[in-house]
């Protein structure tokens, strides 16, 4: 996913707040970031299927 250089660069405080980059805490991916969980869609799905995110379960009807 993201290189260590990209992750380190995004952790620095930006000169302007609009330059802030949200990254997944697990893999460092910046696209399709869910703010409520701090995860990207891929990591969210993996953890939700394992049942490791409280209050989230797979829908079945």
C-alpha positions as CSV (number, residue, x, y, z in Angstrom):
1,X,0.0,0.0,0.0
2,X,1.6,3.3,1.1
3,X,5.4,3.6,1.5
4,X,6.9,4.5,4.8
5,X,7.9,7.8,3.4
6,X,4.4,8.7,2.4
7,X,3.1,7.7,5.9
8,X,5.8,9.8,7.6
9,X,5.0,12.8,5.4
10,X,1.3,12.7,6.1
11,X,1.9,12.5,9.9
12,X,3.7,15.9,9.9
13,X,1.5,18.9,10.7
14,X,0.7,20.7,7.4
15,X,1.2,24.4,6.7
16,X,-2.5,24.6,5.9
17,X,-5.2,22.4,7.3
18,X,-6.6,21.7,3.8
19,X,-3.4,19.8,3.0
20,X,-4.0,17.2,5.7
21,X,-4.1,13.6,4.4
22,X,-6.3,11.0,6.1
23,X,-4.7,7.5,6.1
24,X,-5.8,4.1,7.3
25,X,-4.1,3.3,10.6
26,X,-3.6,-0.3,9.6
27,X,-2.2,-0.1,6.0
28,X,-1.7,3.6,5.3
29,X,-4.1,3.7,2.3
30,X,-5.5,7.2,1.7
31,X,-8.3,6.5,-0.7
32,X,-11.8,5.6,0.5
33,X,-11.0,6.5,4.1
34,X,-13.8,6.1,6.7
35,X,-13.4,8.8,9.3
36,X,-15.6,7.2,11.9
37,X,-13.3,4.1,12.0
38,X,-10.0,5.5,10.8
39,X,-9.8,2.6,8.3
40,X,-9.8,2.2,4.5
41,X,-12.6,0.1,3.0
42,X,-10.4,-3.0,2.6
43,X,-9.2,-3.1,6.2
44,X,-12.7,-2.2,7.4
45,X,-14.2,-5.2,5.6
46,X,-11.5,-7.6,6.9
47,X,-11.9,-6.5,10.5
48,X,-15.7,-6.4,10.2
49,X,-15.9,-10.0,8.9
50,X,-13.7,-11.2,11.7
51,X,-15.9,-9.4,14.2
52,X,-13.2,-7.2,15.6
53,X,-15.1,-3.9,15.2
54,X,-17.6,-3.4,18.0
55,X,-21.2,-2.8,16.8
56,X,-20.5,-3.9,13.2
57,X,-21.8,-7.2,11.8
58,X,-22.4,-8.5,8.3
59,X,-26.0,-7.9,7.1
60,X,-28.1,-10.9,6.3
61,X,-31.8,-10.9,5.3
